[in-house]
Amino acid sequence: MSCYVIVSQLNGFALDVDGSNPNPGTRVIPWPKHSGINQQFYDDPSTGTIRTKLNSFCLDIENNQLVTRPFQQGDPNQQWERRGNAIVNRTNPNEVLDIAGSDVNQGARVSKYQFNGGKNQSWNFEFVGGQAPQGQPGGYPNIGASTYPGAATYPAYPAYPSGQQATYPPSAQPQRQEFFIVSEMNGKVVDIKGANKDPGAHLVMWSKNPQINQKNQRWYLDGQGYIRSALNDMVFTAQSGHDVKTAPYSGDPHSLWKFDGNRVINQAGDALDICRSKRDDGAELCAYKPHGKENQRFRKELD
């Protein structure tokens, strides 16, 4: 897994773990580029984070300041990914990393803010050839879980002067291809029950709705090939033998689903299964050991 330097298009400075300080909570700030280890970062798709090569801590937001901290399962302030020239929050794609107030000085505060396409939100990713630390799956050493007491609560964002709503960065606009997940047993499709956008919504089988604005039946593959909902960008998850529900991306193998021929399989080894082979609208889905019968066979049908 290659490392890269994150260079601001605003001033040419690189994101830098301040003073090469390895302690949790150290600020990450713009600083003249030298490509040292405290300016090198790498993607960890197994946890949905960006980590520093200095000590494998994750980029995190604390008191609206970019810092580094050990990985904290389920913390949305650590869920960042590169999309085009932006660094986008996986759980809220309208939020991006932002040099506050377009401050061009070294040491300026980096925070999260709604996307507006400014130079203070645009970055170049310069690969330096160094490899990410090796150890556990995902390329990071066993540093243990974070013990800090959860994520801080941040003030609401001020409205844009123009009154416009934030949108995805241009490179993240739907170049993605949406599709239905169609059962080969009865032709019904995987559906988020009631178009519920909240985590924990049940997945059921339902008759196909061709209306383009009905996103609860549409899915897409993210950059790692995992299935996500077009309704809210969430994944779906289930322990073996349990009902399938939506969830924010966390890197949990029970939530990392891919197509494997005519089956949908997660990294824990379970298959997507229509419970008890029910054929009616509303039939629930569960995770179950693969057996290849018709209630576990699906196809991807483009929208």
N, C-alpha and C positions, 0 to 999 in steps of 0.2 A: 504494500500500500504506500503510494508516494506521498511525500510531504510537499507543502507549498507555502509561499509567503503571500499574505493578504495585503495588497497595496491599494491605498485609497486613490480614486480618480480625482479627488478634491485637491490633494496637495502632494501626492507621491510618497507620503509616509506609509510605513508598514505597521500593521497591528503587532504589538510588542507586549509580552508579559513583563510588567514594569520591574526593572532592576533584576531580571531573572530570578525573582523571588519565588521559591517553590511552595510557599504556604497557601492554604485555601483562602479565597477572598482577595487575592492579588488582582489589582486593576490590569486591564488590557487597554492600551492606549496607542494612539498614532505616534510613531517615532521614526527618525531617519533610518532608512533601510540599511541593514548590514547582513541580513539573512542568517543570523546566528540561531542557535537552537531555541531561544526564547521568541523568535519570530517565525518559527516553522510550526505548521499545523497539519492535521490530517483528518480525513473523514472516517468515522466509525459507523458504518451502516447497521451493524448489529444492535446499536443502542440509539441510533438516530441523532448522533452528536458530532460536533467538531472538537477535536482535542489538540492540546499543545504537545509538541514533542518534548518539551522541557521535563514534564513529569506525568503526562497522559491525563491531566485534569481536563475537564470539559469547559468550553465557553458557556457562561452562565450570566444571568442578569440578577443583580442584587442592588436594591435601592436605585434602580434605573441607571446602573453603571455596569458595563461589561467587565466581568471578572472571570477567574478560573476557579473551579471547585471539582472535587471528586464526583463521579457519576451518582446521581440520585434517581432511582427508578421512578418514572411517572412525572418528573418535574418538567412542566412545559417550558420553563425558562432555559432549559438546556437543549431543547429540540431545535437545532439549526441545520440548514443544508444550503449548499451553493446552488443557485439557479441563475444561469446567465451571469450577469454582473452584480447580482444581489445576494445577500445572505438572509434567507427567509426562514421564519419560524414554521416548523412542520405542523404545529397544532393550530396556528392562526396565520395563514399565509399572507394576510394583509400587513403583518408586522415584519420589519426588516431591521438589520443593524444600521445605525445611523450615527454620524458624527454630530453631536448635539449643536444646534445653532450654526452649522456649517463653519465651525471654528477651525481656522487653518493652522493654528499653532500646535507644535508638538506637545503631547501630554493632554490634549483635549479629551473631554469625556465622550465615550462611545456608549450609546444607549439603544433601546429598541423604540421604534416609532412606526407609524403608519406609512406605507409606501407612497412616495410621491415622485420617484424617478430622478431626484436631485443627485448631483455629483457627490454629495456627502453620504449617499446611500449606495454608491457604485464602487465596485472593487475589481481589481485585476488579480488573478490567481497565478502566481509565477512558480511553477514547479521547480524544485531545486535538486531532485534526484535522490534525496535522502529517504530512507525507508522508515515507516512507523515502527515504534517499539513492538517487539514480539512477546507473546505470552498467552493470554487467554484468547478464545475466539473473538475476532474483531480486531486483533492486533494490539491490545493494550495489556499491560502487566496487571497482576493482581494487587490493586491498590486499596481494595476494600470499599464498602459503601460509605457515602457521606453521612455524617452524624449531625449536620447542621439542621436546625428546626424548621425545615420547609422553606418555601419560597415567600418572598416578601409581597405585600400588596402594594400596587403602584397606583398613582393618581391617574385619572382618566386623561386621555389625550385631548389637547385642544383641537377644535374644529379647524379644518383647512380654511385659509382665508377665502378661497374661491367657493367654499361650501360643497366641493365635489367629494365623492366617496372614494376611498382608496380602492385600488385594483391590484391584481397581480403584477409583478414586474413583467415587462414585455416578453422576456425570454421564457417566463413561466406560464404565459397564456396558453389556453388549450391548443397546443400542438399535439397534446395527448389524444389518443384515440379511444373514445368511449365505446362500451359494448354491453350487451346483456349476457348473463350467465344462465344458459338455458338447460333445463333438465331433459335428458334423452328419454326419460321415463314417460313424461306427459307433456312436454313442450312449455311448461310454465317456467317462470324466471325467478331468480333470487331477488328479493324485495326487502327493503328496510321497512318494517311494519309501521304503517301510519305516517311514513315520511318523517319519522322522528329524528331530529338532528342531534339529539343529546346522546352522550355515551351510554351504553347499556341497552340501546334499542335492539329488539329481537329481529333476526333474519327469518323470513318465511318465504314460501313459494306462493306465487300469485300469477294470475293471467297477465300476459304482456300488455303494457300500456304504451302505445307508440308515440304519445305526446312528448315532444322534445324537452319540455320543462319538467317532466316527471323524473327527476334525478335519482329518486330512491330505488330505481331499478337499473341504474347505469353505473358502470364500474370502469376503472382504468388501471393500467400498470404504472407504478412509480419507477424511479430511476434504477431500482434494484430488481424490478420485475415482480414486485409484490402487488397484490390486488388491493385497491383502495376504492372507496365510495366516491362517486361524482357528486353526491349530495353534500358531503361535509369533509371530504379528504381523509376520513377515518379508515382504519382497517377493521377486520372483524376477528373475534377471538373466542376460544372455548377450550376448556380442559376436556380430555378424552371422556366421552359419554355424556357431555353436558351440552345445553343449548348454545347456539352461536349468537353472539351479540356484538354490536359495534364498540370500538374503543379507540382512543388516540394511539398513534404510533408510539411504541415503547421499546421495540426490539425483542419483546417476548416471543420465543419460537412458536407459541400457540397462536400468535396473531400474524405470522408471516406465511401467507398462502400464495401458492403459484399453481399454474396449470401444469399437469403432468400427463400428457396425452388427453384422454377424456375424463380425467379425474382432477379434482382440486385438492392439493395436499399441503399441509403446513410443515414447518421445520421440526415440529415435534413428532411427525410421522403419522398424523391422523388424516383421514379423508373427510371432505364435506359430504354429509349424509342427510337425505330426507328421512326424518325420523319415522320409523315403522312403515316406510314406503307409502305414506298417505298421499293421495292424489288430489285432494281438494285444495281450493284456495285457502291460504292460512296455515298450511302444513309447516311445522317448524323444522329447522335445520339443526343438526348437531355435529359434533366432531366424533368420529368413530374409526376404529381400526379398518384399514382398507380391505375390501373383499371383492370389489369389482362388479357387484350386482347393479342392476339398473338404477337403483335409488342413489348410487354414488357416481353416476356417469353424467357429465355435463359437457357442453360445448360453448365456445365463445362466439357470439353472434354480433357482428358489428352493427352499430346504430345507423 
